[in-house]
Amino acid sequence: MRPWAEMKETHAGVVLLLGDRAYKLKKPVDLGFLDFTRRETRRRVCREEVELNRRLAPDVYEGVADVLGPDGRPCEHLVVMRRMPEERRLSTLIRSGEPVDDHLRLVARTLASMHSRARRGPEVDEQGGAAALRSRWTASFDQVRGLPDPVLAPEVAAGIERLTLRFLDGRGPLLAARVAEGRIVDGHGDLMAEDVFCLDDGPRILDCLEFDERLRFLDGLDDAAFLAMDLERLGVPRQAERFLHWYAEFSGDPAPPSLWHHYVAYRAFVRAKVACLRHGQGADAAASEARELAALALRHLRAGAVRLVLVGGPPGSGKSTLAAALADRLGYTLLSSDRVRKELAGLAPTQAARAAFGEGIDVRRAAGAGPDAARPRRAGHRGRVVDRRRGPGRRGAGRGRDRERPGRPALLGATGGHGRTSGRARRRDLGRRPGRRRGHGRRGGPVAEGRGDRHRGSRRACA
């Protein structure tokens, strides 16, 4: 049986649980990113909280009550809510090992539905661009650096800042496209598992961010990433990934995984900053929480870095098999150098361009193209694996140029002995002559590049 009366405190408020009601009080504090020191501000924010949260939980938020002093004048203001069953909190269900996939799918659908109806407009879109996202990141970095009692290790904070700014430097076109597509909405802004209640008639999502609407104007995917971050923090990363997939399905959002990772990292660092503030208010346990969240942010920033992997070698060396395995393992896009070379030569991708070994468009036109052949595609926001053929005498060609560029690509070789690879290429060419079944070897089975002992290391690299 639950206690009739309880009190819970956060960095910005106090919640009193009395019987079947909950009363939420704003603390008169100035934390930099919010200022509740004036009573009029607290009253306005309470009213906005009720109005905004009725979008996702209309039967929970009942209104605002005024607390009167001995003189009969209002001295404080409370948000009045219907008390939710503690055992149905999403965070409680996860910690107790209950299955939550069905609940998460409903939450994803509810959130996507709310986003489809959410407020939009120029003032909302302004907060979804690269400049606004960079500004929010840098504000958090400045707040953490300015704390009198640092909690995060300097190298961790510096690593997060470096990877964040590097990612944002190349994402202007992506973020501008999302603004143009109407992806920026007046969302929840603070979606955590402890504020989601999984009831029989559907989820109730509480406690949206109310004190600064600019922080609530955000990419819908960013809104969903907050809960994904919290699910991972609670130890269910698979459910976090599924939740984002469900949100993408219900919202019709084709965002690249790099952006998923970035938004999860951003939300983890926001919560790390809040934990640092709580530590400064005397919550000793908040220090370890801040470090864990910072580590989570760093992991996702590293995972979301957009990379170009070049897999090179002469014909028949198995580079195509290695490139395909890497792309599949890493979730990257696979670019075929054969297709790119034909485009450079003005040929259709399906047009045959056979030539003798060591000749043809491979050498005449594109042997030196290296990563430049993929550069238009590299402007995208997904990792790329380029299956790059290297002609005779071109061993290592282009690597010096690659090293001179910021964020240079990873270079992998798939090379075998010249006699072995050239003989294999000749056998492959024979398999394409009239009278032989194209693409089949001597035993009638498919010719699959990459078989043989020389690729065991490659298979281990992809495992």
C-alpha positions in Angstrom: 0.0 0.0 0.0 1.4 3.4 -1.0 2.0 6.1 1.6 -0.8 8.6 1.9 1.7 11.5 2.0 5.1 11.8 0.3 7.4 14.6 -0.8 9.8 14.6 -3.8 12.4 17.3 -4.6 14.1 18.2 -7.9 16.6 21.0 -8.7 13.8 23.3 -9.6 10.7 22.2 -7.7 9.0 20.2 -4.9 6.1 17.7 -5.4 3.8 17.0 -2.5 1.8 13.7 -2.9 -1.3 13.8 -0.7 -4.0 11.1 -1.1 -5.1 10.9 -4.7 -3.7 14.4 -5.6 -0.2 15.7 -6.4 0.8 19.4 -5.8 3.8 20.8 -7.6 5.6 23.9 -6.2 8.3 25.9 -8.1 11.4 26.7 -6.1 12.4 30.4 -6.0 15.8 29.8 -7.5 17.9 31.1 -10.4 19.9 28.4 -12.1 21.0 30.3 -15.1 18.9 28.5 -17.6 15.7 29.3 -15.5 14.8 32.0 -13.1 11.9 31.4 -10.7 12.9 34.1 -8.1 9.8 36.2 -8.8 6.3 35.0 -7.7 4.7 36.3 -10.8 7.0 34.2 -12.9 6.2 31.1 -10.9 2.5 31.7 -11.3 2.9 32.2 -15.1 5.0 29.1 -15.4 2.5 27.0 -13.4 -0.3 28.0 -15.8 1.8 27.3 -18.8 2.7 23.9 -17.4 -1.0 22.9 -17.1 -1.9 24.1 -20.6 1.1 22.5 -22.3 0.9 19.1 -20.4 -2.8 18.7 -21.3 -1.6 17.9 -24.8 -0.4 14.5 -23.6 -2.3 14.0 -20.3 -5.5 16.1 -20.4 -7.1 14.1 -17.5 -4.1 14.4 -15.2 -3.5 18.2 -15.0 -6.5 19.8 -13.2 -5.4 23.4 -12.8 -3.5 25.9 -10.7 -4.2 26.6 -7.0 -3.3 29.8 -5.2 -1.8 29.5 -1.7 -3.0 32.4 0.4 -1.1 34.0 3.2 -2.5 35.1 6.6 -3.5 38.4 5.0 -5.6 36.6 2.4 -3.3 37.5 -0.5 -1.6 34.9 -2.8 1.9 34.0 -1.7 2.5 30.9 -3.8 1.1 28.8 -6.6 0.7 25.1 -7.1 0.0 22.9 -10.1 -2.7 20.4 -9.1 -2.6 17.0 -10.6 -4.3 13.6 -10.4 -1.8 11.3 -8.6 -0.5 8.5 -10.8 0.2 4.9 -9.6 3.9 4.7 -8.8 4.1 1.1 -9.9 3.1 2.1 -13.4 6.0 4.4 -14.0 8.0 3.4 -17.0 11.2 3.6 -15.0 9.7 1.4 -12.3 8.6 -1.2 -14.8 12.1 -1.3 -16.3 13.9 -1.6 -13.0 11.6 -4.5 -12.0 12.3 -6.3 -15.3 8.8 -6.0 -16.7 8.4 -6.2 -20.5 8.0 -2.7 -21.8 8.1 -3.0 -25.6 4.4 -2.6 -26.1 4.3 0.4 -23.9 7.2 2.0 -25.7 5.6 1.5 -29.0 2.4 3.3 -27.7 4.6 6.1 -26.3 6.3 6.5 -29.7 2.9 6.6 -31.5 1.6 9.1 -28.9 4.6 11.4 -29.2 4.6 11.3 -33.1 0.9 12.1 -33.0 1.4 15.1 -30.8 4.3 16.3 -33.0 2.0 16.1 -36.1 -0.4 18.5 -34.4 2.2 20.6 -32.6 2.7 24.3 -33.1 5.0 25.3 -36.0 6.2 28.6 -37.5 9.2 30.8 -38.1 9.9 31.3 -34.3 9.8 27.6 -33.8 12.0 26.8 -36.9 14.6 29.3 -35.7 15.5 27.0 -32.9 16.1 24.0 -35.2 19.0 25.3 -37.3 22.7 24.7 -36.8 23.3 28.0 -35.1 20.7 27.4 -32.4 21.8 23.9 -31.7 25.4 25.0 -31.5 24.3 27.8 -29.1 22.5 25.4 -26.8 25.6 23.1 -26.7 28.0 25.9 -26.0 25.7 27.4 -23.3 25.8 24.0 -21.5 29.6 23.8 -21.9 30.0 27.3 -20.4 27.7 26.4 -17.5 29.6 23.2 -16.7 33.0 25.0 -17.0 31.7 27.8 -14.7 30.8 25.5 -11.8 32.9 26.3 -8.6 33.2 22.5 -7.9 33.9 20.7 -11.1 32.4 17.2 -11.4 33.5 16.1 -14.9 37.1 15.3 -15.7 38.5 18.0 -17.9 39.5 15.6 -20.7 36.0 14.1 -20.8 34.4 17.6 -21.1 36.9 18.7 -23.7 36.4 15.5 -25.7 32.6 16.0 -25.8 33.0 19.6 -26.9 35.6 18.8 -29.6 33.4 16.0 -31.1 30.3 18.1 -30.9 31.7 21.1 -32.7 33.3 18.9 -35.3 29.9 17.2 -36.0 28.1 20.5 -36.2 30.6 22.0 -38.6 29.4 19.7 -41.4 25.7 19.4 -40.6 24.4 22.8 -41.7 22.7 21.5 -44.8 21.2 18.5 -43.0 19.7 20.7 -40.2 18.4 23.3 -42.8 16.7 20.5 -44.7 14.9 19.3 -41.5 13.7 22.8 -40.9 12.4 23.0 -44.5 10.6 19.6 -44.0 8.7 20.9 -41.0 10.5 18.6 -38.5 10.9 21.4 -35.9 8.0 21.4 -33.4 6.8 22.7 -30.1 7.5 19.5 -28.3 7.9 18.0 -24.8 11.5 19.0 -24.2 12.2 16.9 -21.1 10.9 13.4 -21.9 12.2 10.9 -19.2 11.0 7.5 -18.2 10.1 8.6 -14.7 7.5 10.9 -16.1 5.8 8.3 -18.3 3.0 6.2 -16.7 1.9 3.1 -18.6 -1.8 2.7 -17.8 -4.3 0.2 -19.2 -5.9 2.8 -21.4 -2.7 4.2 -22.8 0.4 6.1 -21.6 0.3 9.4 -19.7 3.3 11.6 -20.5 3.8 14.3 -17.9 6.1 17.2 -17.0 7.1 18.8 -20.2 9.5 21.7 -20.2 7.6 24.9 -19.5 10.0 27.6 -18.2 11.6 28.5 -21.6 9.7 27.8 -24.8 12.8 28.1 -26.9 14.2 25.0 -25.3 10.9 23.2 -26.2 11.1 24.3 -29.9 13.1 21.4 -31.2 13.5 18.7 -33.8 10.9 16.0 -33.2 13.7 13.4 -33.3 15.6 15.3 -30.6 12.4 15.1 -28.4 12.3 11.3 -28.9 16.0 11.0 -28.3 15.6 12.3 -24.8 13.6 9.2 -23.8 16.0 7.0 -25.7 18.9 8.4 -23.8 17.1 7.8 -20.5 16.2 4.2 -21.5 19.9 3.5 -22.2 20.8 5.1 -18.8 18.4 2.7 -17.2 20.2 -0.3 -18.8 17.9 -1.2 -21.7 19.8 0.0 -24.8 17.9 -2.3 -27.2 14.6 -0.8 -26.1 16.1 2.6 -26.6 17.0 1.8 -30.2 13.6 0.2 -30.8 11.8 3.2 -29.5 13.6 5.5 -31.9 12.8 3.1 -34.8 9.2 3.2 -33.8 9.2 6.9 -33.5 10.8 7.2 -37.0 8.2 4.8 -38.4 5.2 6.7 -36.9 6.5 10.1 -37.8 7.8 9.1 -41.3 11.3 10.5 -40.4 14.2 9.2 -42.5 16.9 10.9 -40.4 20.4 9.4 -40.7 21.8 7.4 -37.7 24.5 10.0 -37.2 21.7 12.5 -36.2 20.1 9.9 -33.8 23.4 9.6 -32.0 24.0 13.3 -31.8 20.6 14.1 -30.3 21.0 11.2 -27.7 24.5 12.7 -26.8 23.0 16.2 -26.5 20.3 15.0 -24.1 22.8 13.0 -22.1 25.0 16.0 -21.6 22.0 18.2 -20.7 21.2 15.7 -17.9 24.8 15.6 -16.9 24.8 19.4 -16.5 21.6 19.1 -14.4 23.3 16.5 -12.2 26.3 18.8 -11.8 23.9 21.5 -10.6 22.2 19.1 -8.2 25.7 18.2 -6.8 26.3 21.8 -6.2 23.0 22.0 -4.2 24.3 19.2 -1.9 23.2 16.0 -3.7 26.4 13.9 -3.3 25.1 11.0 -5.4 24.6 13.3 -8.4 28.3 13.5 -9.1 28.5 9.8 -10.2 25.3 10.3 -12.2 26.9 13.2 -14.0 30.0 11.2 -14.9 27.9 8.3 -16.2 25.8 10.6 -18.4 28.9 12.3 -19.7 30.4 9.0 -20.7 27.1 8.1 -22.5 27.3 11.4 -24.4 30.9 10.7 -25.4 30.0 7.2 -26.6 27.2 8.4 -28.9 29.3 11.3 -30.2 32.0 8.8 -31.3 29.4 6.4 -32.8 27.7 9.3 -34.7 30.9 10.6 -36.3 30.5 10.6 -40.1 33.3 8.6 -41.6 34.6 7.6 -45.0 36.2 4.2 -45.2 38.2 3.4 -48.4 38.8 -0.2 -49.2 41.3 -0.6 -52.0 43.1 -3.2 -54.0 43.6 -4.6 -57.4 40.9 -6.6 -59.2 40.3 -10.0 -57.6 41.7 -9.1 -54.2 38.5 -9.4 -52.3 38.0 -5.7 -51.7 34.3 -5.8 -52.7 33.5 -8.5 -50.2 35.4 -6.7 -47.4 33.7 -3.4 -48.3 30.3 -5.0 -48.2 30.9 -6.7 -44.9 32.2 -3.4 -43.3 29.2 -1.5 -44.6 26.8 -4.1 -43.3 28.5 -4.3 -39.9 28.8 -0.5 -39.4 25.4 0.4 -41.0 27.2 2.6 -43.6 26.3 3.3 -47.2 28.3 1.2 -49.7 29.6 3.0 -52.8 30.9 1.0 -55.7 33.9 2.4 -57.5 32.7 0.7 -60.7 29.6 2.7 -60.7 31.4 6.0 -59.9 34.0 5.4 -62.6 31.3 4.9 -65.2 29.6 8.1 -64.1 33.0 9.9 -64.5 33.4 8.4 -68.0 29.8 9.4 -69.0 28.5 5.9 -69.1 25.3 4.6 -67.7 25.7 2.4 -64.6 24.3 -0.6 -66.4 26.4 -0.1 -69.5 29.2 -2.7 -70.0 32.7 -1.4 -70.0 34.8 -4.5 -70.4 38.5 -4.2 -71.2 41.7 -6.2 -70.9 43.2 -6.5 -67.5 45.1 -3.2 -66.6 43.3 -1.2 -69.2 40.0 0.6 -69.8 38.3 3.4 -67.8 39.8 1.9 -64.6 43.2 3.3 -65.4 42.6 5.9 -68.1 40.0 7.9 -66.2 39.6 7.1 -62.5 42.6 5.4 -61.1 43.7 8.6 -59.4 40.3 9.8 -58.5 40.5 8.3 -55.0 38.0 9.7 -52.5 37.3 12.7 -54.8 35.0 10.4 -56.8 32.8 9.9 -53.8 33.0 13.5 -52.6 29.5 14.6 -53.8 28.1 11.7 -51.8 30.4 12.3 -48.9 28.6 15.6 -48.4 25.8 13.5 -46.9 25.4 12.6 -43.3 25.8 8.8 -43.3 29.1 6.9 -43.1 30.4 5.7 -46.4 32.4 2.6 -47.4 34.0 3.1 -50.8 34.9 0.0 -52.8 37.9 1.6 -54.5 39.9 -0.2 -57.3 43.6 0.6 -57.5 45.3 0.2 -60.8 48.8 -1.1 -61.5 51.5 1.1 -60.0 49.0 3.0 -57.9 49.8 1.3 -54.5 48.9 3.9 -51.9 47.9 6.5 -54.5 46.0 9.4 -52.9 46.9 8.6 -49.3 49.0 11.6 -48.9 46.2 13.8 -50.1 43.8 12.1 -47.8 46.0 12.7 -44.8 46.1 16.4 -45.5 42.3 16.8 -45.2 40.6 17.3 -41.8 38.8 14.1 -40.6 40.8 12.0 -43.0 39.2 8.7 -44.1 40.1 5.4 -42.8 42.2 3.5 -45.3 42.0 -0.3 -45.6 43.7 -2.6 -48.0 42.5 -5.9 -49.4 45.5 -7.1 -51.4 46.8 -10.5 -52.4 49.7 -11.7 -54.4 49.7 -10.3 -57.9 49.7 -13.7 -59.5 46.8 -14.9 -57.4 44.7 -11.8 -58.0 45.4 -11.4 -61.7 44.7 -15.0 -62.3 41.5 -14.8 -60.4 40.5 -11.7 -62.4 41.2 -13.6 -65.6 39.0 -16.5 -64.4 36.3 -14.1 -63.5 36.5 -12.5 -67.0 36.3 -16.0 -68.6 33.2 -16.6 -66.6 31.5 -13.7 -68.3 32.2 -14.9 -71.9 29.4 -16.2 -74.1 28.9 -19.9 -73.5 29.7 -19.7 -69.8 27.1 -18.8 -67.1 27.9 -15.3 -66.1 29.0 -15.0 -62.5 29.6 -18.7 -61.9 32.9 -20.5 -61.3 34.2 -23.9 -62.3 31.9 -25.8 -60.0 28.8 -24.0 -61.1 28.6 -22.0 -57.8 28.6 -18.3 -57.5 32.0 -16.6 -57.7 32.2 -14.9 -54.3 35.1 -12.5 -53.8 36.7 -12.7 -50.4 37.0 -16.5 -50.0 40.3 -17.9 -49.0 42.7 -17.6 -46.2 43.8 -14.1 -47.0 40.4 -12.8 -45.8 40.3 -14.4 -42.4 41.7 -11.2 -40.8 39.0 -9.2 -42.6 36.3 -11.4 -41.2 37.7 -10.9 -37.8 37.8 -7.1 -38.2 34.1 -7.1 -39.0 33.1 -9.5 -36.1 
